[in-house]
Amino acid sequence: MFVTKYDANGNDFVIFHDNAKRDRHELAQLLCDRHKGVGADGMVVLIPHADYDFEWEFYNSDGSEASMCGNATRAVAHYAVEHGISVNNRAEFLTGAGVITAEVNGLYVVTDMLPPRIINTAIEEYGLHWWLIDTGVPHLVAEVESLEEFDLEMARSLREKYDANVNIYTVAEDELRLRTYERGVEDETLACGTGMTACYVRAREEGKARDLCVVFPRSGDELYLEYTEGRYRFGGKVSKVFVAELTLEIPHYML
């Protein structure tokens, strides 16, 4: 069994393609294990689809499924173009949250994000004013004065209470910085594309961000979010880390 490891600005993924859908949550737990497996925040499997280039199965590192992952869309689009699953440097594929299109230019990939849904703008918790926004998956977002301290116990509590990812951010007119606690990983991650988008959506709605904004997640990598022609576009580089043949003893039912 061969898999490819991708890094998308601090979010890392194990990616491979197969011919049929099946329950792979145990395989995801095994491969995403950073001590006994490949190590990743998530696992993505590309499956043939009649109407699109492919359909994906996305698993968090704990084996749970997620409808959408912004950084994974960019990594998967690059993988699909490189393997001839998508052509003309453009990928169109089905996620659990809807159809995604992405453009690939070398290692730089731009995804047209799904239309966001602003669910609640009046959440008061831990002395902060939170918005709940769905950008394919739900995110709590709050503007703060400083990112130096991110209370992970607070984040875990809010994640459980609202069944959502948790983000804090700072914003200037053309620069947004954030930190994210991701459900399914159940810890802070170095980057989260849907989280970046959710923070940008709120900042733009409140008139604090321009239509083109540079974004820095905890990894320190530079990404871009743009609002144009009624769409949110998310761009940045991806890195193909390695291709590996697995020699783990994997039960057949997991494959």
Buried (B, 14 or more C-beta within 10 A) or exposed (E): BEBBBBBBBBBBBBBBBBEEEEEBBBBBBBBBBEEEBBBBBBBBBBBBEEEBBBBBBBBBBBBBBBBBBBBBBBBBBBBBBEBEBBEEBBBBBBBBBEEBBBBBEEEBBBBBBBEBEBBEEEBEBEEBEBBBBBBBBBBBBBBBEEBEEBEBEBBBBBBEEBEBBBBBBBBEEEBBBBBBBBBBBBBBBBBBBBBBBBBBBBBBBEEBBBEEBBBBBBBEBEBBBBBEEEEBBBBBBBBBBEEEEBEEEBEEEBE
